Structure formats: C-alpha cells, structure tokens
C-alpha cells in the first residue's frame, strides 16, 4: 500500500515503498497505453489530469480525472485507460459505464473551458490493456470515439410534431 506521511516542520511529503498490486497494474497499463498511443500517431499532451467538476450536496469540491489527453491529428482526444490482469470474465471497456463516461465528459468540458478550447473538435477514446501471466505480450486495443456527448444526455431531445 502506498501512502504519504506529512512531516510537521517542513511540510514535505515522504512516500512509503510498498504499493498495492492493483495500483501497480494500473500504472503499468497506463505506461503501455501511452506507448501504444504514441505509436498510433497521437501527440500526448497530458496524463492523469485531475480537474474540479462541481460540488456534492455538502458543498465539497468533486474532482474527476482524465487518464490521457492528446491529439490525433487536429482532434483533441480524452482517453480512458482500463487495465485488467485477465480478460476471461469481461472485456475491460465494460467498466467504462455511464457514470464514468459522464464524469470524464464533465472533466473534459472543464479542461476545454480552462484552456480556451471550447470550439475545438474532440472525442472520447478508450484504451484497453489485458496483461497475461504466462509470458505473452499484453493485448492493447484502442477504441476510437467510444462515446459522444449526445449519448450521455439524461433526456433525449424532445421534438414537437404538428399535424
């Protein structure tokens, strides 16, 4: 397990050595995903971006994280990375559910607003990484345009038809 200890006199954090296995798996998956994206022609701008996206009912600020931000040509891409040790039960992209997509979309909106990229074309991609324990290379899959803002609307646009 990894945790930070704050020292009172100088307020500099010191980090423990042990890390939980699932955190290490996630870090490895994100490193493999970054390599794969760059090989696919993406220009990576930022990784692990945490942005405030609103407040909860108690007034506490809520942060959302975007795993990778990059450009695929002229298109700004917000990439979610999902890593699994095995793909036997279900593919990793199944865990990018509606709640997670809405959270990433809110963070992407805040990112675009913060950097003045409101009118830029953008999309949401997913990179899945499935590692294997038997010495085979990991399976990495890039899914472009995994979802759009229109699919996240709670109420579809109501159209009035007059007869």
C-alpha positions in Angstrom: 0.0 0.0 0.0 1.3 3.5 -0.9 0.6 6.4 1.4 2.1 9.8 2.1 3.3 11.0 5.5 3.5 14.7 6.1 6.3 16.0 8.3 5.2 18.9 10.5 8.3 21.1 10.4 8.8 21.4 6.6 5.6 20.0 5.1 7.4 17.9 2.5 5.8 14.5 1.8 7.7 11.3 2.1 6.3 8.2 0.4 6.3 4.6 1.6 7.8 1.9 -0.6 5.0 -0.7 -0.8 2.3 -0.3 -3.4 -0.9 -2.3 -3.7 -0.8 -4.7 -6.7 -3.8 -3.2 -8.5 -2.3 0.3 -8.4 0.9 -1.1 -9.9 -1.1 -2.9 -12.6 -2.9 0.3 -13.4 0.4 2.2 -13.6 1.9 -0.4 -15.9 -1.2 -0.3 -18.1 -1.1 3.4 -18.4 2.6 3.3 -19.4 1.8 0.7 -22.1 -1.2 2.7 -23.3 0.9 5.8 -23.6 3.5 3.9 -25.8 0.6 2.5 -27.9 -1.0 5.9 -28.4 2.3 7.5 -29.5 2.9 4.6 -31.9 -0.6 5.1 -33.3 0.3 8.8 -34.1 -1.2 10.5 -31.1 0.6 13.6 -29.6 0.2 13.1 -25.9 -0.3 16.5 -24.1 -1.0 15.4 -20.5 -1.6 12.3 -18.4 -3.5 11.8 -15.1 -5.2 15.3 -15.2 -7.4 15.9 -12.2 -9.9 18.8 -12.5 -12.7 20.2 -10.3 -16.0 19.4 -11.9 -18.5 20.6 -9.3 -19.6 20.2 -5.7 -21.5 17.5 -3.9 -24.6 18.0 -1.7 -22.4 19.0 1.2 -20.6 21.7 -0.8 -17.3 19.7 -1.1 -15.5 20.1 -4.4 -15.6 17.0 -6.6 -12.5 16.2 -8.8 -12.5 14.0 -11.9 -9.5 12.5 -13.6 -8.7 12.1 -17.3 -6.1 9.4 -17.9 -4.6 10.8 -21.1 -5.2 14.0 -23.1 -3.7 14.1 -26.6 -4.2 15.0 -30.2 -4.9 12.6 -33.0 -4.2 15.0 -35.9 -6.3 18.0 -35.3 -8.8 16.2 -33.0 -8.4 16.7 -29.2 -8.8 13.2 -27.6 -9.7 12.4 -24.0 -8.6 8.8 -23.4 -9.7 6.5 -20.6 -7.3 3.6 -19.9 -8.6 0.3 -18.5 -6.2 -2.4 -17.5 -7.0 -5.9 -16.4 -4.9 -8.9 -15.4 -7.2 -11.2 -17.3 -9.9 -10.8 -19.9 -11.7 -14.0 -19.0 -14.6 -12.5 -17.1 -15.4 -9.5 -19.3 -13.5 -7.1 -21.5 -12.1 -4.0 -19.7 -14.2 -1.5 -21.6 -17.3 -2.8 -19.9 -16.2 -0.9 -16.8 -16.4 2.4 -18.6 -20.0 2.7 -17.6 -22.4 5.6 -17.9 -21.4 7.2 -14.6 -17.7 7.1 -15.6 -18.4 8.5 -19.1 -20.4 11.4 -17.6 -17.6 12.1 -15.1 -14.9 12.1 -17.8 -17.2 14.3 -20.1 -17.5 16.8 -17.2 -13.7 16.8 -16.7 -13.2 17.2 -20.4 -15.6 20.2 -20.5 -13.7 21.8 -17.6 -10.4 21.1 -19.4 -11.6 22.7 -22.6 -13.0 25.7 -20.8 -9.9 26.2 -18.8 -7.6 26.2 -21.8 -9.9 28.1 -24.2 -10.6 25.1 -26.4 -14.4 25.2 -26.2 -14.8 25.2 -30.0 -12.2 22.6 -30.7 -13.3 19.2 -32.1 -12.8 16.5 -29.6 -13.7 12.9 -28.9 -13.6 10.3 -26.2 -11.4 7.2 -26.7 -10.7 4.1 -24.6 -7.5 2.0 -24.5 -7.8 -1.4 -23.0 -4.8 -3.3 -21.7 -5.0 -7.0 -20.8 -1.8 -8.4 -19.3 -1.0 -12.1 -19.2 0.9 -14.1 -16.6 2.2 -16.7 -19.0 4.8 -14.6 -20.6 2.8 -13.5 -23.6 2.8 -9.8 -24.5 -0.1 -7.7 -23.3 -3.1 -7.2 -25.6 -3.7 -3.5 -26.2 -6.7 -2.2 -28.0 -7.5 1.4 -29.0 -11.3 2.1 -29.4 -11.8 5.5 -31.0 -14.9 7.5 -30.4 -16.2 5.1 -27.7 -19.0 7.6 -26.8 -20.2 11.0 -27.6 -21.8 13.8 -25.5 -25.2 13.1 -27.2 -25.3 9.6 -25.7 -24.9 11.0 -22.2 -28.0 13.1 -22.2 -30.4 12.2 -19.4 -33.4 13.2 -21.5 -33.3 12.9 -25.3 -34.2 16.0 -27.2 -38.0 16.2 -27.5 -39.3 17.1 -30.9 -42.7 18.5 -31.4 -44.5 17.3 -34.5 -47.5 19.4 -35.6 -50.2 17.7 -37.7 
